[in-house]
Amino acid sequence: MAFQSISSYNSKNTIHKNKVLVYLTLLILCVINTACIKKINLYKGDKDDENGKNKVYERTVVCETDFFYPFEKESKQIKNKITIHTHNKLPEDIANMRAEIPPLKYNKSWLFMLTQDDCKQVAFCCTWAAINGQPLSDAYFYDLVHVQEDDFPPDAYYLGKTLGCTDGAGNEVRFSFTTTLSPEWEYMDGTTKVGKGYTENYHRFFMKSGLFWGNVKEMLNYGVGIAIHDLKIDKDDKDNEASILSHLNTAHNIILNKLGRNCKMLARPDGNNTYISAGQKYAPIQTMTTESGGFKLYPSQSIDLFKEPIERSFYNSLEELDKRSNEERIQEAILEELSKPDNKRSAIYVGVHGTDRGWVNLLLWLNDQYGKDGLDNMWMPNQEEYFEYAYYRRHAWISLYRIDDYTLELSVDLPGDEAFYYPSITINLSKIEMDNISSINTDDNITGFSYAACKEKEGIMLNIDCRKYLTEHAENFVKRYEANPTNASAKADANYFVNMLKDSDKKTELKKRAE
């Protein structure tokens, strides 16, 4: 019985060993076969291309900024003190010393403004891009997300510099303009595709219906202004003031919700004066523009511009024989205006819909002839900023005090409004020489500051900026550069915003980080 048990055991053991060998053989075969299978990108579900490399695919995204200036928290009624220390004794009587706000910021001699209608995508990828050193395209369009991911059209080209003037003290001040919005239209909430390296087609760079809110936020970060233009009104109600007022309120509330700030400007659409009368009755609207029948702006005149429709021109010729481009007509208008004395010059205020290489060349010409790379005698703000500056010129209060033999104090009150976002002015102080200044100190309400000699006033020019979050804003641009240290545009932007700040330990720190 024992022998039989052992024999039975050995037989079962042999069968078990054979099964193990079969399993091992099958396992080895599976491993060998698996090694011959191509890898699949399970995350994207893509197949390899012919060279065995993973294909690049587009993805759909919503445009959004990585940061946004907190306009809703901006300071309003601002009181400042500027303390000037001198090498030589001040006169006992300082009555002959005058402090005044000049007609144009930075003591520029002429004003250029641009308003772009219809919430056009090119306001971002052409006008804003040209000014701020971003890529340009003759055939395609792009959005903020393409900038964020370095995904640009195949024909992209660069000007190789930013466009603007200076503050008269060596610091860059980039050109600005106004873009109109279409808050009631759904396309501003739309999505776009991005896919750096994707070359099978370029559908993602086809023209969109208009600006996305993310594009608008980014432009606002750089100082671009906004305006309400068209409203979603039935044709039968286009002359109905009550209907326009209702839609103005709807559009304004959408802007408040999307941007966290008011929109105080209206650009008349389609020559419809009912928009003007409605805007004059709608409280949030403070400044307007129209292409005809408006107020012709002469910066040397100190005029109350509240709800005053400022006239602009689209420079379209009505003469068939006039084959000049709009840009050429604008250049001619500029040259004619500059032939006049400073105090007789009107503003060159341009309206435009789409912009292209011709308009890019015009902006480049302005920079090279009259901006920071030329005579440096022009100022190009958006209308919101100009409106606020003109308001401060009329309503700011500046007082001079002799503290002691070597100390002069300026008290500056800036009475802003609920929707004021540019608390920044130039002050000319006469009867004091640049060489006589030992140092200048400012209080904490002043975040940006520069000064230089002002020969015309036999004194000095003081540029003060009281934007409450200017330092935080500059640091955000520095952080953006630190995240993309090989991006030349990010570095230029970081230095641009840091240079706006007044001298401080924080500015020194940020400059080192931006370098």
Stockholm file with secondary structure:
# STOCKHOLM 1.0

chainA/1-515         MAFQSISSYNSKNTIHKNKVLVYLTLLILCVINTACIKKINLYKGDKDDENGKNKVYERTVVCETDFFYPFEKESKQIKNKITIHTHNKLPEDIANMRAEIPPLKYNKSWLFMLTQDDCKQVAFCCTWAAINGQPLSDAYFYDLVHVQEDDFPPDAYYLGKTLGCTDGAGNEVRFSFTTTLSPEWEYMDGTTKVGKGYTENYHRFFMKSGLFWGNVKEMLNYGVGIAIHDLKIDKDDKDNEASILSHLNTAHNIILNKLGRNCKMLARPDGNNTYISAGQKYAPIQTMTTESGGFKLYPSQSIDLFKEPIERSFYNSLEELDKRSNEERIQEAILEELSKPDNKRSAIYVGVHGTDRGWVNLLLWLNDQYGKDGLDNMWMPNQEEYFEYAYYRRHAWISLYRIDDYTLELSVDLPGDEAFYYPSITINLSKIEMDNISSINTDDNITGFSYAACKEKEGIMLNIDCRKYLTEHAENFVKRYEANPTNASAKADANYFVNMLKDSDKKTELKKRAE
#=GR chainA/1-515 SS CHHHHHHHHHHHHHHHHHHHHHHHHHHHHHHHHHHTSCCCBTTTTBCBCTTSCBCCCCEEECCCCSCCCCGGGCCCEEEEEEEEEESSCCCSCCTTCCEECCSSGGGCSEEEEEEECTTCTHIIIIIIHHHTTCCBCSSCCCCHHHHHTTCCCTTCBCCSSCCEEECSSSCEEECCCEEEECTTSGGGGCCEEECTTCCSCCGGGSCCSSCCHHHHHHHHHTTCEEEECCCCCCGGGTTCHHHHHHHHHHHHHHHHHHHSSCCCEEECCTTCHHHHHHHHHSTTCCEEEESSSSBCCCTTSCCCCTTCEEECBCCCCCCTTCCCCHHHHHHHHHHHHHTSCGGGCCCEEEEESCCCHHHHHHHHHHHHHHSTTTTCCEECCCHHHHHHHHHHHHHCEEEEEEEETTEEEEEEEEECCTTCCCCEEEEEEESCCGGGEEEEEECTTCCEEEEEEEGGGTEEEEEEECCTTHHHHHHHHHHHHHHSTTCHHHHHHHHHHHTTSCSSHHHHHHHHHHC
#=GC SS_cons         CHHHHHHHHHHHHHHHHHHHHHHHHHHHHHHHHHHTSCCCBTTTTBCBCTTSCBCCCCEEECCCCSCCCCGGGCCCEEEEEEEEEESSCCCSCCTTCCEECCSSGGGCSEEEEEEECTTCTHIIIIIIHHHTTCCBCSSCCCCHHHHHTTCCCTTCBCCSSCCEEECSSSCEEECCCEEEECTTSGGGGCCEEECTTCCSCCGGGSCCSSCCHHHHHHHHHTTCEEEECCCCCCGGGTTCHHHHHHHHHHHHHHHHHHHSSCCCEEECCTTCHHHHHHHHHSTTCCEEEESSSSBCCCTTSCCCCTTCEEECBCCCCCCTTCCCCHHHHHHHHHHHHHTSCGGGCCCEEEEESCCCHHHHHHHHHHHHHHSTTTTCCEECCCHHHHHHHHHHHHHCEEEEEEEETTEEEEEEEEECCTTCCCCEEEEEEESCCGGGEEEEEECTTCCEEEEEEEGGGTEEEEEEECCTTHHHHHHHHHHHHHHSTTCHHHHHHHHHHHTTSCSSHHHHHHHHHHC
//
